[in-house]
Amino acid sequence: MIRNSVKIIGGGLAGSECALYLSSRGVKVKLYDVKRIKKTPCQHSDNYAELVCSNSLKSNDVYSNACGLLKEEMRVLGSEIIAAADKFAVPAGRALAVNRELFSAYITEKIRNNENIECIDEEVAKINPDELTIIATGPLSTNALNASLEKLTGEIPYFFDAAAPIVSYESIDMSSSFVADRYSEAGEGDYINCPLNKEEYFLFLNELKSAKRVEMHDFESKKVFDGCMPIEVMAERGDNTLRFGPMKPAGLTDPKTGRWPYACVQLRKENVAGDSYNIVGFQTNLLFPEQKRVLSLIPALKNAEYYRYGVMHKNTYINSPKVLNKDFSMKEHPLVYFAGQISGVEGYVESAASGLAVAINVYRKLSGKESVDFTNKTVIGALSEYVATENKNFQPMNANYGIIYPLDVIVRDKDKKKRMIAERSLSVIKQIKEYDNE
């Protein structure tokens, strides 16, 4: 029997989104989270909705980026996570980056002060398939819960990703760097750019390749997610891989030379005060002393002080196409839902979006209504369809135009095409919003 209460396991972005959406509609929520008792290597805070890898939620451009469009879909649908991200945004060019401490503290306060949410700081080791449950443990479920999930779903695949270091602003050598966004004038923008000449680049590259790493005991230790690949792994793929990736110099004119540097590292603000900066795209699994040694070869970071070193962690997920419906409920256990990265979406925004989709459909289930089909003409719907579509080589997916249903007409102009996709998507989302409010 379905009651007006829901059990949510996991207080990350997806779980927090679910809890806030359902509680705002009068649903009683029991939110279980284990991090105040024991944390994974990449967790630092006791707060809900902790951003562990980066403070960036990617592009905020609605009409030229799929993740930007996804965020706008979520705004229309009433996402608490995106509202909080907008509230605590820090300058980051066209990206939506946030002060991660204020962001997660704000979400935590909203949850812990909500009369409809009971916060339970304990580990859940078993799933009752006859209880209305949302499993939103992200990529970091405990061993005991993973064992239970494996019995429930048949298998638990995994991959590895990593987090980037954070440095003190005061320790950055500004005489060896310059402020600019890509393709903007020097002095204009939100990024600190750390240029390297050819000699400096290859010295850095060679030391990076030979640097000592944290030992990984899993036999598939090189199963790394491309979207969050450690810089030392990228370096092994070719001498110019970093120059076409996180050290891309294109559009960054060094005011000292009047030219693009041979390679360039970008730093992005962690907070509005600008006292700490994230090294963009520099996820790493190097030993902490090695991180300091190798990164000091970047001239602007030669005396850098670190608020946090980079870490690598194991991400688990379920083989969703075998076990999930489009509304993220289980085929064999319709009262059990999965949300967030464990469901097979990848990324902060995508995780929160799946949590929002689950919350909407769980509330509809409690109201005796059918699930919403967001359709694959929207990003949130395309992600929902992706996790439920048969795929022999299923792997987690980011928001991208490739999974969205194509336009009914051929449009050669790429910018116009993306705008038309966005306009169509938002039209569908607004119709769903109006329909759901009836």
Secondary structure, DSSP 8 states (H G I E B T S, - for coil): ---SEEEEE--SHHHHHHHHHHHTTT-EEEEE--TTT---TT---SSSS---S-SEEEE--TTT-HHHHHHHHHHHHT-HHHHHHHHTEE--TTEEEE-HHHHHHHHHHHHHT-TTEEEE-S------TTS-EEE--TT---HHHHHHHHHHHS---EEEEE---EEEGGGS-GGG-EE--TTS-TT-SSEEEEEE-HHHHHHHHHHHHHS-B----STTTT-B-GGG--HHHHHTT-TTTGGGTTT--TT--BTTTTB--SEEEEEEESSTT--EEEETT----B-HHHHHHHHTTSGGGTT--EEE---EEEEE---HHHHB-TTSBBSS-TTEEE-SGGGTB-SHHHHHHHHHHHHHHHHHHHTT-------TTSHHHHHHHHHHS--TT---B---GGGS---SS----HHHHHHHHHHHHHHHHHHHHHHHH-
